[in-house]
Amino acid sequence: MVKVFLKGLTTGLILQIAIGPIFFYLVNITLQKTLMDGLFAVFAVTIVDYLYILLAIAGVGKILEKEKTKEILGLVSSVILILFGLYMAISTANMINTDLTMISQSQTIFTSFISAFILTISSPLTIVFWTGVFAAKSIEYSFTKKQLLVFGLSAGLATLLFLGSSILVLTVFKTSIPLTVVRAANLVVGLVLILYGIIRAIKISRMVAASIISTPEKNECG
C-alpha cells in the first residue's frame, strides 16, 4: 500500500505542475490578506478535490461524460469564472485608496474559504478528468478498488502539499512586495479568470453549434 500511496502522491504532484486559475486566485488571496486566509483557501480547494476524486472513483464521471451534460456544466463554470474575474477587476478600483491592513480586516477567513470553495467546485468536469486518470492508472498498475482509493487519497494530498507550500513561501516574501504590485496582481488574476472563462465558453459554444449542425445531417442519412 505504501507504493500505491507514493504513486498517487507522485501523480498528484506532477498534475499540480499544470498551474491554472485556481492557483493564481489563491496567490492573490495571500497577497491581499493573511497567511491564514491563504491556507483556509487551500483547505477549501483540497476538500473539493477530494470530493471530486471520491465521486470519480464511485463512477459518477461516467454520467458526466455525456456530451449534453458536459456542455451545460462547462458553460455554467465558464460564467462563474467570468463573474469572479469581473468582481476582482472591479475590486481593484476600490483598492486605490486602501492599504493591505484595511483589506485584511474587511473580509474574514470564512470569506476566503467560501470564495475558493465556490470557484473550485464550479468545475465539476474535474470529475471526468480524475475518472480518466484513475482508469489509466488502474489498467497500468492493475489496482484493486481498495488500492485505487488509496491512490486517489494520496493524489488529493498533493493539492494540499503543493498549494500549501506555495502559500507559505509567498508569505515569506510578502512583506517586500509593494502595494502597487498587489493591486496589479489583483487586476491580472481577474483578467486571467475572465479570459479563461470566455475561451472555455467559446469552445463549448462551438461544440454545441457543431453538434446542432451534425444532427440534421445524421437524420438525413438515416
Backbone as a chain_set.jsonl record, in Angstrom:
{"seq": "MVKVFLKGLTTGLILQIAIGPIFFYLVNITLQKTLMDGLFAVFAVTIVDYLYILLAIAGVGKILEKEKTKEILGLVSSVILILFGLYMAISTANMINTDLTMISQSQTIFTSFISAFILTISSPLTIVFWTGVFAAKSIEYSFTKKQLLVFGLSAGLATLLFLGSSILVLTVFKTSIPLTVVRAANLVVGLVLILYGIIRAIKISRMVAASIISTPEKNECG", "coords": {"N": [[0.815, -1.213, 0.0], [2.062, 1.171, 0.583], [3.623, 1.734, -1.647], [1.62, 2.179, -3.512], [0.462, 4.444, -2.409], [2.596, 6.283, -2.64], [2.841, 6.355, -5.416], [0.416, 7.544, -6.082], [0.706, 10.032, -4.826], [2.926, 11.059, -6.186], [1.896, 11.183, -8.81], [-0.15, 13.053, -8.374], [1.343, 15.349, -7.651], [2.743, 15.825, -10.009], [0.623, 16.484, -11.681], [-0.092, 18.863, -10.505], [1.697, 20.641, -11.497], [0.673, 21.718, -13.755], [-0.326, 24.611, -13.655], [-3.199, 26.474, -12.934], [-6.073, 28.773, -13.114], [-7.071, 28.682, -10.474], [-4.833, 28.461, -8.813], [-3.594, 30.97, -9.183], [-5.575, 32.549, -8.138], [-5.519, 31.845, -5.43], [-2.973, 32.737, -4.773], [-3.386, 35.447, -5.077], [-5.229, 35.939, -2.998], [-3.609, 35.453, -0.774], [-1.668, 37.46, -1.062], [-3.212, 39.764, -0.718], [-4.413, 39.407, 1.765], [-4.055, 37.491, 4.716], [-1.748, 34.931, 5.958], [-3.281, 32.872, 7.074], [-5.696, 33.216, 5.737], [-4.921, 32.478, 3.154], [-4.186, 29.779, 3.611], [-6.607, 28.659, 4.502], [-8.085, 28.951, 2.204], [-6.688, 27.192, 0.594], [-7.319, 24.811, 1.926], [-10.02, 24.692, 1.288], [-9.947, 24.273, -1.494], [-8.665, 21.793, -1.514], [-10.549, 20.163, -0.195], [-12.661, 20.168, -2.059], [-11.347, 18.957, -4.204], [-10.891, 16.394, -3.123], [-13.544, 15.602, -2.833], [-14.38, 15.461, -5.513], [-12.599, 13.53, -6.409], [-13.389, 11.245, -4.956], [-15.988, 10.973, -5.959], [-15.358, 10.441, -8.596], [-14.063, 7.973, -8.353], [-16.225, 6.545, -7.478], [-17.638, 6.349, -9.756], [-19.154, 8.365, -10.888], [-18.193, 10.017, -12.829], [-18.614, 8.78, -15.283], [-21.261, 9.308, -15.855], [-21.191, 12.04, -16.241], [-19.815, 12.208, -18.583], [-21.415, 12.375, -20.755], [-22.206, 14.211, -23.632], [-24.082, 16.368, -23.677], [-24.421, 16.947, -20.969], [-21.797, 17.674, -20.275], [-21.512, 19.982, -21.805], [-23.419, 21.756, -20.686], [-22.553, 21.968, -17.975], [-20.011, 22.93, -18.455], [-20.5, 25.476, -19.581], [-21.791, 26.737, -17.425], [-19.743, 26.749, -15.462], [-17.928, 28.363, -16.811], [-19.231, 30.835, -16.874], [-19.271, 31.406, -14.125], [-16.524, 31.685, -13.628], [-15.994, 33.98, -15.165], [-17.592, 35.874, -13.819], [-16.353, 35.904, -11.295], [-13.873, 36.892, -12.079], [-14.59, 39.446, -13.05], [-15.498, 40.599, -10.683], [-13.112, 40.699, -9.206], [-11.545, 42.357, -10.828], [-13.006, 44.737, -10.748], [-12.885, 45.237, -8.024], [-10.319, 46.068, -7.762], [-10.253, 48.76, -8.287], [-11.341, 49.74, -5.96], [-9.269, 49.386, -4.266], [-7.486, 51.373, -4.562], [-7.27, 53.579, -2.787], [-6.782, 52.249, -0.447], [-5.135, 50.476, 2.153], [-3.185, 47.434, 2.751], [-3.751, 46.438, 5.314], [-6.337, 47.339, 5.941], [-7.748, 46.019, 3.965], [-7.397, 43.352, 4.719], [-8.766, 43.319, 7.156], [-11.359, 43.851, 6.409], [-12.504, 41.631, 5.274], [-13.221, 38.23, 6.107], [-11.638, 35.13, 7.245], [-13.363, 33.107, 6.695], [-14.683, 34.088, 4.447], [-12.64, 33.941, 2.555], [-12.295, 31.169, 2.456], [-14.837, 30.285, 1.529], [-15.059, 31.608, -0.974], [-12.927, 30.469, -2.436], [-13.755, 27.84, -2.359], [-16.194, 27.885, -3.803], [-15.293, 28.747, -6.329], [-13.636, 26.609, -7.048], [-15.36, 24.375, -6.968], [-16.991, 24.963, -9.015], [-16.262, 23.744, -11.288], [-17.221, 20.999, -12.189], [-16.534, 19.179, -14.125], [-14.083, 18.303, -13.583], [-14.29, 15.916, -12.359], [-14.609, 14.141, -14.46], [-12.072, 14.316, -15.55], [-10.481, 13.207, -13.44], [-11.596, 10.678, -13.461], [-10.637, 9.686, -15.874], [-7.883, 9.664, -15.298], [-7.757, 7.796, -13.171], [-8.752, 5.53, -14.446], [-6.765, 5.038, -16.351], [-4.484, 4.608, -14.697], [-5.385, 2.479, -13.2], [-5.505, 0.445, -15.059], [-2.838, 0.406, -15.864], [-1.423, -0.303, -13.5], [-2.916, -2.358, -12.503], [-4.772, -1.983, -10.334], [-6.649, -2.749, -7.365], [-9.985, -2.101, -6.064], [-9.664, -1.056, -3.501], [-6.961, -0.312, -3.511], [-7.074, 1.626, -5.481], [-8.541, 3.566, -4.198], [-6.758, 4.35, -2.178], [-4.75, 5.351, -3.815], [-6.123, 7.508, -4.963], [-6.661, 9.118, -2.699], [-4.077, 9.812, -1.89], [-3.245, 11.179, -4.138], [-4.89, 13.373, -3.997], [-3.862, 14.537, -1.73], [-1.62, 15.738, -2.661], [-2.475, 18.157, -3.647], [-2.926, 19.693, -1.336], [-0.298, 19.737, -0.266], [1.285, 20.925, -2.332], [-0.027, 23.427, -2.962], [-0.234, 24.474, -0.37], [2.483, 24.708, 0.458], [3.342, 26.512, -1.464], [1.9, 28.794, -0.782], [2.975, 29.299, 1.749], [5.665, 29.897, 1.127], [5.269, 32.172, -0.436], [4.244, 33.904, 1.494], [6.474, 34.463, 3.045], [7.941, 36.221, 1.467], [6.168, 38.222, 1.173], [6.078, 40.671, 2.602], [7.929, 42.272, 1.371], [6.789, 42.961, -0.961], [5.454, 45.525, -2.879], [2.454, 47.554, -2.47], [1.38, 48.407, -4.862], [2.06, 46.384, -6.602], [0.512, 44.338, -5.59], [-2.031, 45.317, -6.152], [-1.86, 45.324, -8.94], [-1.551, 42.591, -9.366], [-4.012, 41.678, -8.489], [-5.697, 42.734, -10.443], [-4.641, 41.501, -12.748], [-5.065, 38.742, -12.185], [-7.837, 38.763, -12.097], [-8.417, 39.428, -14.779], [-7.28, 37.202, -16.023], [-8.971, 35.142, -15.139], [-11.369, 35.994, -16.326], [-10.663, 35.888, -19.074], [-10.002, 33.166, -19.305], [-12.486, 32.034, -18.72], [-14.041, 33.063, -20.845], [-12.751, 31.948, -23.107], [-13.204, 29.215, -22.639], [-16.0, 29.214, -22.751], [-16.432, 29.955, -25.416], [-15.267, 27.772, -26.775], [-16.964, 25.697, -25.93], [-19.39, 26.629, -26.926], [-18.909, 26.45, -29.647], [-18.707, 23.694, -29.872], [-21.326, 22.975, -29.236], [-22.694, 24.213, -31.35], [-21.607, 22.793, -33.497], [-22.575, 20.221, -32.97], [-25.29, 20.65, -33.267], [-25.459, 21.267, -35.965], [-24.54, 18.88, -37.091], [-26.491, 17.061, -36.356], [-28.959, 17.267, -37.979], [-27.83, 16.356, -40.37], [-27.222, 13.721, -39.789], [-29.773, 12.751, -39.446], [-30.784, 13.025, -42.019], [-29.214, 11.228, -43.381], [-30.074, 8.959, -42.154]], "CA": [[0.0, 0.0, 0.0], [2.956, 2.332, 0.621], [3.989, 2.005, -3.038], [0.424, 2.748, -4.146], [0.347, 5.797, -1.853], [3.651, 7.107, -3.242], [2.498, 6.533, -6.831], [-0.665, 8.526, -6.118], [1.264, 11.331, -4.44], [3.773, 11.495, -7.306], [0.99, 11.552, -9.905], [-0.815, 14.291, -7.978], [2.308, 16.456, -7.707], [3.014, 16.086, -11.431], [-0.563, 17.168, -12.2], [-0.12, 20.211, -9.933], [2.59, 21.498, -12.292], [-0.202, 22.423, -14.701], [-0.917, 25.691, -12.862], [-4.392, 27.059, -13.539], [-6.615, 29.989, -12.496], [-7.254, 28.492, -9.031], [-3.547, 28.762, -8.183], [-3.402, 32.421, -9.193], [-6.576, 33.112, -7.226], [-5.003, 31.634, -4.074], [-1.836, 33.654, -4.628], [-3.96, 36.776, -4.906], [-5.801, 35.995, -1.645], [-2.491, 35.535, 0.172], [-1.046, 38.78, -1.2], [-4.11, 40.794, -0.21], [-4.852, 39.172, 3.138], [-3.085, 36.906, 5.646], [-1.351, 33.539, 5.739], [-4.423, 32.025, 7.425], [-6.652, 33.312, 4.627], [-4.383, 31.652, 2.078], [-4.243, 28.361, 3.988], [-8.01, 28.239, 4.517], [-8.47, 28.842, 0.797], [-6.075, 25.932, 0.152], [-8.142, 23.74, 2.501], [-11.26, 24.651, 0.506], [-9.618, 23.639, -2.779], [-8.353, 20.389, -1.22], [-11.817, 19.492, 0.114], [-13.372, 19.97, -3.33], [-10.582, 17.955, -4.951], [-11.196, 15.085, -2.535], [-14.939, 15.298, -3.163], [-14.42, 15.056, -6.915], [-11.847, 12.274, -6.526], [-14.257, 10.178, -4.44], [-17.081, 10.812, -6.923], [-14.773, 9.8, -9.781], [-13.855, 6.562, -8.003], [-17.564, 5.945, -7.36], [-18.163, 6.152, -11.108], [-20.007, 9.48, -11.312], [-17.599, 10.588, -14.034], [-19.213, 8.146, -16.462], [-22.516, 10.017, -16.128], [-20.855, 13.386, -16.714], [-19.145, 12.127, -19.879], [-22.407, 12.648, -21.791], [-21.886, 15.494, -24.262], [-25.029, 17.405, -23.265], [-24.094, 17.29, -19.579], [-20.509, 18.374, -20.29], [-21.719, 21.313, -22.376], [-24.142, 22.582, -19.709], [-21.66, 22.217, -16.84], [-18.912, 23.755, -18.948], [-20.977, 26.85, -19.725], [-22.045, 27.26, -16.077], [-18.448, 27.028, -14.827], [-17.324, 29.493, -17.531], [-19.911, 32.046, -16.393], [-18.799, 31.649, -12.754], [-15.156, 32.201, -13.752], [-16.073, 35.354, -15.669], [-18.14, 36.704, -12.742], [-15.282, 36.055, -10.302], [-12.876, 37.772, -12.677], [-15.139, 40.8, -13.067], [-15.507, 41.077, -9.296], [-11.735, 41.009, -8.814], [-11.088, 43.509, -11.607], [-13.706, 45.912, -10.216], [-12.412, 45.495, -6.662], [-9.009, 46.73, -7.858], [-10.515, 50.2, -8.203], [-11.601, 50.052, -4.548], [-8.015, 49.242, -3.528], [-6.61, 52.512, -4.867], [-7.043, 54.379, -1.58], [-6.873, 51.338, 0.691], [-3.897, 49.736, 2.402], [-3.379, 45.998, 2.929], [-4.32, 46.164, 6.631], [-7.777, 47.557, 5.839], [-8.284, 44.948, 3.124], [-7.392, 42.13, 5.516], [-9.762, 43.405, 8.206], [-12.699, 43.986, 5.852], [-13.014, 40.316, 4.903], [-12.82, 37.213, 7.075], [-11.072, 33.866, 6.768], [-14.511, 32.366, 6.164], [-14.898, 34.603, 3.093], [-11.577, 33.369, 1.719], [-12.604, 29.742, 2.312], [-16.032, 30.127, 0.696], [-14.792, 32.048, -2.35], [-12.081, 29.445, -3.065], [-14.587, 26.636, -2.468], [-17.139, 28.087, -4.907], [-14.545, 28.801, -7.587], [-13.139, 25.261, -7.357], [-16.465, 23.432, -7.188], [-17.706, 25.383, -10.225], [-15.763, 22.953, -12.423], [-17.498, 19.584, -11.923], [-15.939, 18.319, -15.157], [-12.858, 17.766, -12.99], [-14.601, 14.508, -12.063], [-14.319, 13.399, -15.699], [-10.607, 14.286, -15.638], [-9.996, 12.219, -12.478], [-12.05, 9.364, -13.929], [-9.673, 9.278, -16.893], [-6.61, 9.369, -14.619], [-7.897, 6.546, -12.415], [-8.922, 4.434, -15.403], [-5.445, 4.778, -16.933], [-3.603, 4.046, -13.673], [-5.935, 1.183, -12.799], [-5.081, -0.508, -16.093], [-1.374, 0.354, -15.856], [-0.913, -0.978, -12.305], [-3.875, -3.408, -12.096], [-5.216, -1.662, -8.98], [-7.939, -3.202, -6.845], [-10.8, -0.955, -5.656], [-9.053, -0.509, -2.288], [-5.719, 0.35, -3.923], [-7.458, 2.814, -6.237], [-8.962, 4.548, -3.2], [-5.513, 4.852, -1.569], [-4.117, 6.144, -4.873], [-6.88, 8.751, -5.084], [-6.472, 9.927, -1.493], [-2.712, 10.358, -1.902], [-3.192, 12.151, -5.238], [-5.535, 14.575, -3.472], [-2.957, 15.127, -0.739], [-0.659, 16.555, -3.413], [-3.057, 19.502, -3.738], [-2.647, 20.361, -0.062], [1.146, 19.928, -0.123], [1.797, 21.865, -3.334], [-0.602, 24.757, -2.769], [0.121, 24.93, 0.974], [3.891, 25.131, 0.471], [3.438, 27.714, -2.311], [1.375, 29.907, 0.015], [3.951, 29.566, 2.816], [6.821, 30.563, 0.505], [4.823, 33.507, -0.841], [4.078, 34.714, 2.704], [7.816, 34.874, 3.488], [8.375, 37.369, 0.661], [5.035, 39.14, 1.038], [6.36, 41.991, 3.187], [8.776, 43.055, 0.457], [6.023, 43.223, -2.184], [4.744, 46.808, -2.781], [1.001, 47.517, -2.632], [1.071, 48.576, -6.287], [2.183, 45.054, -7.204], [-0.667, 43.593, -5.132], [-3.154, 45.82, -6.954], [-1.666, 44.835, -10.305], [-1.801, 41.146, -9.329], [-5.46, 41.516, -8.365], [-6.258, 43.023, -11.765], [-4.181, 40.461, -13.679], [-5.771, 37.496, -11.876], [-9.217, 38.97, -12.535], [-8.43, 39.347, -16.242], [-6.984, 35.806, -16.381], [-10.209, 34.388, -14.917], [-12.319, 36.406, -17.368], [-10.179, 35.345, -20.348], [-10.13, 31.709, -19.228], [-13.916, 31.736, -18.807], [-14.509, 33.381, -22.197], [-12.198, 30.941, -24.023], [-13.946, 27.974, -22.406], [-17.37, 29.409, -23.229], [-16.376, 29.942, -26.884], [-15.014, 26.388, -27.194], [-18.175, 24.909, -25.688], [-20.403, 27.124, -27.864], [-18.58, 25.861, -30.953], [-19.069, 22.274, -29.788], [-22.792, 22.912, -29.295], [-23.074, 24.566, -32.719], [-21.206, 21.676, -34.363], [-23.479, 19.093, -32.724], [-26.596, 21.017, -33.829], [-25.329, 21.158, -37.423], [-24.353, 17.477, -37.47], [-27.704, 16.282, -36.063], [-29.801, 17.141, -39.172], [-27.126, 15.556, -41.379], [-27.389, 12.32, -39.4], [-31.172, 12.401, -39.685], [-30.954, 12.894, -43.464], [-28.561, 9.972, -43.77], [-30.912, 7.881, -41.637]], "C": [[0.855, 1.274, 0.0], [3.344, 2.734, -0.802], [2.831, 2.667, -3.779], [0.254, 4.202, -3.709], [1.352, 6.738, -2.513], [3.383, 7.368, -4.725], [1.407, 7.589, -6.984], [-0.166, 9.925, -5.821], [2.11, 11.913, -5.569], [2.927, 11.968, -8.482], [0.312, 12.886, -9.615], [0.095, 15.499, -8.083], [2.641, 16.834, -9.15], [1.854, 16.871, -12.046], [-0.642, 18.611, -11.701], [0.754, 21.188, -10.719], [1.788, 22.305, -13.311], [-0.988, 23.495, -13.945], [-2.073, 26.342, -13.621], [-4.871, 28.29, -12.793], [-6.805, 29.886, -10.982], [-5.977, 28.875, -8.282], [-3.34, 30.272, -8.081], [-4.387, 33.114, -8.255], [-6.1, 32.994, -5.776], [-3.818, 32.559, -3.785], [-2.348, 35.066, -4.348], [-4.551, 36.964, -3.509], [-4.695, 36.197, -0.615], [-1.818, 36.901, 0.133], [-1.897, 39.865, -0.548], [-4.378, 40.657, 1.281], [-3.731, 38.578, 3.991], [-2.725, 35.481, 5.258], [-2.523, 32.604, 6.009], [-5.489, 32.048, 6.337], [-6.215, 32.411, 3.477], [-4.503, 30.174, 2.372], [-5.677, 27.842, 4.012], [-8.552, 28.098, 3.101], [-7.915, 27.544, 0.203], [-6.88, 24.743, 0.67], [-9.435, 23.571, 1.7], [-11.043, 23.929, -0.823], [-9.368, 22.143, -2.585], [-9.619, 19.588, -0.948], [-12.592, 19.185, -1.163], [-12.673, 18.913, -4.175], [-10.881, 16.548, -4.446], [-12.623, 14.653, -2.853], [-15.044, 14.775, -4.587], [-13.675, 13.74, -7.149], [-12.71, 11.094, -6.084], [-15.423, 9.916, -5.386], [-16.59, 10.117, -8.191], [-14.568, 8.312, -9.541], [-15.189, 5.827, -7.929], [-18.228, 5.754, -8.721], [-19.051, 7.259, -11.623], [-19.496, 10.101, -12.613], [-18.19, 10.032, -15.318], [-20.499, 8.856, -16.87], [-22.23, 11.378, -16.757], [-20.165, 13.386, -18.071], [-20.108, 12.35, -21.045], [-22.197, 14.064, -22.315], [-22.779, 16.631, -23.775], [-24.716, 17.893, -21.855], [-22.808, 18.099, -19.512], [-20.668, 19.808, -20.798], [-22.38, 22.255, -21.369], [-23.232, 22.966, -18.545], [-20.496, 23.122, -17.238], [-19.3, 25.217, -19.069], [-21.21, 27.506, -18.365], [-20.732, 27.646, -15.392], [-17.742, 28.209, -15.492], [-17.912, 30.818, -17.054], [-19.423, 32.417, -14.992], [-17.384, 32.225, -12.768], [-15.158, 33.667, -14.185], [-16.569, 36.306, -14.581], [-17.099, 36.956, -11.65], [-14.23, 37.034, -10.809], [-13.323, 39.223, -12.694], [-15.125, 41.412, -11.673], [-14.107, 41.513, -8.858], [-11.209, 42.243, -9.541], [-11.712, 44.799, -11.075], [-13.18, 46.278, -8.831], [-11.044, 46.178, -6.648], [-9.163, 48.243, -7.72], [-10.734, 50.625, -6.753], [-10.336, 49.984, -3.702], [-7.1, 50.464, -3.679], [-6.261, 53.32, -3.619], [-7.111, 53.53, -0.317], [-5.541, 50.64, 0.896], [-4.216, 48.282, 2.701], [-4.023, 45.657, 4.261], [-5.831, 46.283, 6.598], [-8.441, 46.467, 5.013], [-8.416, 43.669, 3.935], [-8.506, 42.141, 6.554], [-11.183, 43.406, 7.663], [-13.319, 42.646, 5.483], [-12.433, 39.259, 5.83], [-12.185, 36.001, 6.409], [-12.163, 33.025, 6.122], [-14.798, 32.79, 4.723], [-13.884, 34.013, 2.12], [-11.858, 31.898, 1.423], [-13.75, 29.543, 1.324], [-15.763, 30.503, -0.759], [-13.95, 31.02, -3.103], [-12.877, 28.163, -3.298], [-15.517, 26.74, -3.678], [-16.424, 28.062, -6.251], [-14.073, 27.411, -8.01], [-14.269, 24.307, -7.713], [-17.265, 23.788, -8.439], [-17.237, 24.632, -11.464], [-15.957, 21.461, -12.173], [-16.934, 18.633, -12.968], [-14.581, 17.788, -14.72], [-13.046, 16.288, -12.661], [-14.271, 13.64, -13.27], [-12.813, 13.244, -15.867], [-10.043, 13.209, -14.712], [-10.41, 10.806, -12.881], [-11.08, 8.809, -14.964], [-8.337, 8.884, -16.29], [-6.678, 8.02, -13.921], [-8.041, 5.339, -13.334], [-7.572, 4.031, -15.99], [-4.518, 4.098, -15.93], [-4.072, 2.671, -13.221], [-5.517, 0.087, -13.775], [-3.566, -0.71, -16.038], [-0.834, -0.48, -14.697], [-1.814, -2.105, -11.799], [-4.336, -3.209, -10.645], [-6.532, -2.352, -8.635], [-8.713, -1.944, -6.447], [-10.179, -0.261, -4.438], [-7.777, 0.258, -2.633], [-6.009, 1.648, -4.678], [-7.89, 3.938, -5.294], [-7.745, 5.185, -2.526], [-4.785, 5.768, -2.552], [-4.791, 7.51, -4.988], [-6.668, 9.682, -3.905], [-5.082, 10.563, -1.455], [-2.536, 11.382, -3.021], [-3.817, 13.472, -4.793], [-4.662, 15.297, -2.465], [-1.937, 16.042, -1.408], [-1.156, 17.992, -3.555], [-2.719, 20.314, -2.501], [-1.161, 20.69, 0.079], [1.679, 21.003, -1.07], [1.286, 23.282, -3.088], [-0.226, 25.338, -1.407], [1.544, 25.449, 1.043], [4.089, 26.394, -0.364], [2.989, 28.954, -1.544], [2.36, 30.297, 1.118], [5.163, 30.323, 2.279], [6.461, 31.999, 0.131], [4.718, 34.446, 0.361], [5.419, 35.254, 3.207], [8.262, 36.146, 2.766], [7.312, 38.462, 0.56], [5.345, 40.558, 1.508], [7.183, 42.888, 2.267], [8.057, 43.393, -0.849], [5.226, 44.522, -2.025], [3.239, 46.649, -3.025], [0.597, 47.651, -4.096], [1.123, 47.241, -7.025], [0.973, 44.202, -6.834], [-1.89, 44.008, -5.943], [-3.078, 45.286, -8.386], [-1.979, 43.348, -10.389], [-3.294, 40.866, -9.271], [-6.138, 41.707, -9.72], [-5.905, 41.926, -12.763], [-4.929, 39.152, -13.46], [-7.225, 37.598, -12.323], [-9.345, 38.821, -14.042], [-8.165, 37.923, -16.733], [-8.239, 34.948, -16.238], [-11.245, 34.705, -15.992], [-11.945, 35.779, -18.707], [-10.355, 33.835, -20.404], [-11.591, 31.303, -19.393], [-14.462, 31.962, -20.203], [-14.033, 32.335, -23.201], [-12.945, 29.622, -23.89], [-15.356, 28.069, -22.967], [-17.428, 29.349, -24.756], [-16.188, 28.518, -27.404], [-16.27, 25.536, -27.066], [-19.282, 25.318, -26.655], [-20.177, 26.546, -29.256], [-18.946, 24.383, -30.995], [-20.575, 22.093, -29.918], [-23.275, 23.177, -30.712], [-22.771, 23.423, -33.684], [-22.155, 20.497, -34.21], [-24.861, 19.362, -33.306], [-26.586, 20.858, -35.345], [-25.264, 19.706, -37.863], [-25.608, 16.638, -37.258], [-28.628, 16.158, -37.27], [-29.173, 16.268, -40.246], [-27.283, 14.072, -41.094], [-28.805, 11.847, -39.694], [-31.435, 12.183, -41.165], [-30.363, 11.581, -43.966], [-29.416, 8.785, -43.346], [-32.146, 7.708, -42.481]], "O": [[0.439, 2.315, -0.509], [3.391, 3.92, -1.128], [3.028, 3.59, -4.569], [-0.055, 5.076, -4.52], [1.006, 7.854, -2.9], [3.657, 8.455, -5.231], [1.455, 8.422, -7.89], [-0.561, 10.889, -6.478], [2.025, 13.103, -5.873], [3.197, 13.012, -9.077], [0.208, 13.743, -10.492], [-0.326, 16.558, -8.55], [2.8, 18.011, -9.472], [2.064, 17.799, -12.827], [-1.188, 19.48, -12.382], [0.581, 22.403, -10.625], [2.163, 23.417, -13.682], [-2.165, 23.312, -13.633], [-1.943, 26.711, -14.788], [-4.16, 28.804, -11.929], [-6.711, 30.893, -10.28], [-6.034, 29.534, -7.243], [-2.959, 30.788, -7.031], [-4.068, 34.14, -7.653], [-6.256, 33.928, -4.989], [-3.689, 33.091, -2.683], [-1.817, 35.781, -3.498], [-4.393, 38.025, -2.904], [-4.826, 37.009, 0.301], [-1.44, 37.439, 1.173], [-1.372, 40.773, 0.095], [-4.551, 41.654, 1.982], [-2.607, 39.082, 3.997], [-3.318, 34.9, 4.349], [-2.741, 31.65, 5.263], [-6.112, 31.026, 6.047], [-7.021, 31.679, 2.901], [-4.877, 29.392, 1.497], [-5.937, 26.715, 3.591], [-9.38, 27.229, 2.83], [-8.583, 26.88, -0.589], [-7.101, 23.777, -0.061], [-9.887, 22.45, 1.463], [-11.846, 23.086, -1.224], [-9.806, 21.325, -3.394], [-9.751, 18.458, -1.416], [-13.114, 18.084, -1.333], [-13.328, 18.07, -4.789], [-11.096, 15.626, -5.233], [-12.878, 13.477, -3.112], [-15.711, 13.773, -4.842], [-14.077, 12.934, -7.988], [-12.756, 10.066, -6.76], [-15.806, 8.765, -5.595], [-17.304, 9.31, -8.785], [-14.86, 7.488, -10.408], [-15.282, 4.647, -8.269], [-19.254, 5.082, -8.83], [-19.649, 7.119, -12.69], [-20.273, 10.642, -13.4], [-18.261, 10.733, -16.328], [-20.799, 8.994, -18.056], [-22.923, 11.814, -17.676], [-19.95, 14.449, -18.653], [-19.677, 12.497, -22.188], [-22.03, 15.003, -21.536], [-22.296, 17.727, -23.493], [-24.742, 19.093, -21.579], [-22.727, 19.088, -18.784], [-20.036, 20.731, -20.285], [-21.962, 23.402, -21.212], [-23.147, 24.136, -18.173], [-20.055, 23.968, -16.46], [-18.526, 26.101, -18.703], [-20.877, 28.674, -18.165], [-20.618, 28.728, -14.816], [-17.041, 28.97, -14.826], [-17.191, 31.796, -16.855], [-19.188, 33.589, -14.701], [-17.079, 33.146, -12.01], [-14.419, 34.488, -13.642], [-16.042, 37.408, -14.428], [-16.975, 38.071, -11.143], [-13.756, 37.894, -10.067], [-12.542, 40.125, -12.392], [-14.788, 42.583, -11.497], [-13.937, 42.556, -8.226], [-10.516, 43.072, -8.951], [-11.039, 45.824, -10.965], [-13.044, 47.454, -8.495], [-10.656, 46.789, -5.652], [-8.324, 48.917, -7.122], [-10.36, 51.73, -6.36], [-10.315, 50.458, -2.567], [-6.073, 50.57, -3.009], [-5.108, 53.7, -3.417], [-7.456, 54.028, 0.755], [-4.886, 50.252, -0.071], [-5.38, 47.925, 2.887], [-4.771, 44.683, 4.345], [-6.537, 45.442, 7.154], [-9.555, 46.039, 5.314], [-9.432, 42.979, 3.85], [-9.125, 41.11, 6.814], [-12.115, 43.009, 8.363], [-14.542, 42.539, 5.39], [-11.294, 39.375, 6.283], [-12.191, 35.864, 5.186], [-11.928, 32.324, 5.138], [-15.117, 31.954, 3.878], [-14.229, 33.633, 1.001], [-11.685, 31.436, 0.296], [-13.651, 28.737, 0.4], [-16.191, 29.798, -1.672], [-14.22, 30.729, -4.269], [-12.695, 27.484, -4.309], [-15.618, 25.809, -4.476], [-16.892, 27.431, -7.199], [-14.107, 27.075, -9.194], [-14.15, 23.52, -8.652], [-18.116, 23.013, -8.877], [-17.75, 24.852, -12.562], [-14.985, 20.733, -11.969], [-16.86, 17.425, -12.74], [-13.993, 16.936, -15.387], [-12.093, 15.509, -12.679], [-13.725, 12.546, -13.131], [-12.329, 12.187, -16.272], [-9.225, 12.392, -15.135], [-9.665, 9.851, -12.667], [-10.74, 7.626, -14.944], [-7.725, 7.9, -16.705], [-5.773, 7.197, -14.057], [-7.521, 4.261, -13.045], [-7.266, 2.845, -16.115], [-3.842, 3.125, -16.267], [-3.261, 1.804, -12.897], [-5.217, -1.04, -13.38], [-3.07, -1.831, -16.149], [0.094, -1.269, -14.874], [-1.513, -2.735, -10.786], [-4.298, -4.137, -9.837], [-7.408, -2.519, -9.483], [-8.164, -0.843, -6.487], [-10.168, 0.967, -4.354], [-7.541, 1.347, -2.109], [-5.291, 2.637, -4.537], [-7.635, 5.113, -5.557], [-7.7, 6.399, -2.326], [-4.271, 6.821, -2.174], [-4.121, 8.537, -5.095], [-6.513, 10.89, -4.081], [-4.928, 11.712, -1.039], [-1.774, 12.338, -2.878], [-3.345, 14.549, -5.158], [-4.712, 16.522, -2.354], [-1.452, 16.998, -0.803], [-0.36, 18.931, -3.58], [-2.285, 21.462, -2.59], [-0.804, 21.791, 0.496], [2.433, 21.884, -0.658], [2.073, 24.226, -3.016], [0.063, 26.529, -1.287], [1.794, 26.509, 1.618], [4.904, 27.249, -0.018], [3.603, 30.017, -1.636], [2.557, 31.482, 1.389], [5.632, 31.276, 2.901], [7.243, 32.924, 0.351], [5.056, 35.626, 0.271], [5.49, 36.366, 3.73], [8.875, 37.031, 3.363], [7.535, 39.5, -0.063], [4.924, 41.53, 0.882], [7.135, 44.114, 2.375], [8.629, 44.028, -1.735], [4.396, 44.615, -1.12], [2.81, 45.717, -3.706], [-0.407, 47.08, -4.524], [0.345, 46.992, -7.945], [0.467, 43.439, -7.657], [-2.684, 43.167, -6.367], [-4.078, 44.859, -8.964], [-2.592, 42.888, -11.352], [-3.788, 39.942, -9.917], [-7.032, 40.948, -10.096], [-6.756, 41.473, -13.528], [-5.377, 38.519, -14.417], [-7.784, 36.643, -12.862], [-10.268, 38.169, -14.531], [-8.743, 37.484, -17.727], [-8.538, 34.128, -17.106], [-11.914, 33.809, -16.506], [-12.794, 35.21, -19.393], [-10.798, 33.287, -21.414], [-11.903, 30.353, -20.11], [-15.251, 31.16, -20.702], [-14.806, 31.884, -24.047], [-13.281, 28.984, -24.888], [-15.852, 27.127, -23.584], [-18.352, 28.767, -25.325], [-16.857, 28.102, -28.349], [-16.605, 24.759, -27.961], [-20.026, 24.47, -27.148], [-21.126, 26.196, -29.957], [-19.427, 23.877, -32.009], [-21.049, 21.19, -30.608], [-24.146, 22.473, -31.224], [-23.566, 23.119, -34.572], [-22.503, 19.843, -35.193], [-25.532, 18.446, -33.781], [-27.554, 20.385, -35.94], [-25.852, 19.331, -38.877], [-25.777, 15.609, -37.912], [-29.058, 15.047, -37.579], [-29.867, 15.532, -40.947], [-27.452, 13.264, -42.006], [-29.024, 10.716, -40.127], [-32.196, 11.293, -41.547], [-30.919, 10.916, -44.841], [-29.493, 7.765, -44.033], [-32.973, 6.842, -42.195]]}, "num_chains": 1, "name": "protein.A"}
